[in-house]
Amino acid sequence: MYVVTWQWAKAPASAEQTKQANEMFSRKKPTPGLTYIQVLGRIDHHGGFAVFETNDPTAVIKEAAMFQPYFEYEIYPVVEIGAFQQASIQASTEHASIVATRSSNP
């Protein structure tokens, strides 16, 4: 899963940029292997956010490249909080075990 923040590449966006970007979004076919969960626009019209899923990182590249003339992106791979917590707890446990072993074997 990925969370993307986007903003206009040339701020403020002109009426023509807005029109072109909206036309591109409405006409483009979905990138195979990429599923949008949610797309949100900021109410100040300076950008927005998207959440999508894919098992193919090249789908992320293709999607970003399609809109690159209009937007600048920050793309974050994310996991659901339950998986995040489980991995963090496992890492903390392993870390504590290594520290304890190191302390008992100087």
C-alpha positions, -999 to +999 in steps of 0.1 A: +000+000+000+012+035-008+002+070+003+010+098-021+010+135-015+009+157-046+010+194-053+010+214-085+044+215-101+039+251-111+020+268-083-004+284-085-020+262-111-033+281-141-068+274-154-052+256-184-030+233-161-061+224-141-081+216-172-053+195-187-047+176-155-084+169-150-088+157-186-058+134-182-072+119-150-107+114-165-094+099-198-065+077-187-070+040-182-062+025-148-026+014-146-027-025-145-020-039-111-027-006-093-059-001-073-069+033-059-084+031-025-090+069-021-081+101-039-085+134-020-081+170-030-070+197-006-097+224-002-070+251-008-066+237-043-028+233-038-027+195-041-040+163-026-035+128-014-040+093-028-040+059-012-035+029-035-024-007-034-001-026-057+023-055-056+042-040-085+064-010-077+068-003-115+030+005-115+038+033-091+065+046-115+041+045-145+013+063-126+036+090-113+052+095-147+018+100-164+011+131-143+046+143-138+041+174-161+014+186-137+024+175-102+053+170-077+049+139-055+060+124-023+053+086-023+054+066+009+051+028+011+029+021+042+014-009+061-017-011+082-011-002+118-016-037+131+012-051+109+033-021+118+028-027+156+035-064+152+068-058+133+078-031+158+072-054+188+091-083+172+121-060+164+121-046+199+121-081+214+149-092+191+169-060+199+164-066+237+176-102+233+207-091+214+215-064+240+210-088+269+233-115+252+259-088+245+258-076+282+262-111+296+291-119+272+315-089+274 
